[in-house]
Amino acid sequence: RFEKEHNRVMESVLQYKSQLASTNMTRIRYMEQELPALLSQLQSVEEMRMNSLRQSFIMYATSLEDYSKSFLKIAADMRQVASAIDAKADMQNFVANTTSRASESEVPSVGWDLSQSLQ
């Protein structure tokens, strides 16, 4: 009977060793093959994400630069137009042009249509 129990214990020990060896092989395969492959994939995804974000920032910055240049040109054009406006000279030209068309005895007719040039 002792020998029978001893054989059962030894069989259990062998099964345990076999299961332990299988578990160790699975752990080794995971640590040496599967985990590095998974980490490489994660790194690739992270690099793609970072490159995509970088490209988006570059495109946005370029777009802002283009808009800035356009806005600077518009601002410069507006300053140029504003500097050309001279109320006193415009009024003098208006009076001179209007009175030059009338005779000395009549009051010049000034129309209300601002779309027509007086010259």
Beta strands, then each sheet from edge to edge (+ up, - down):
end
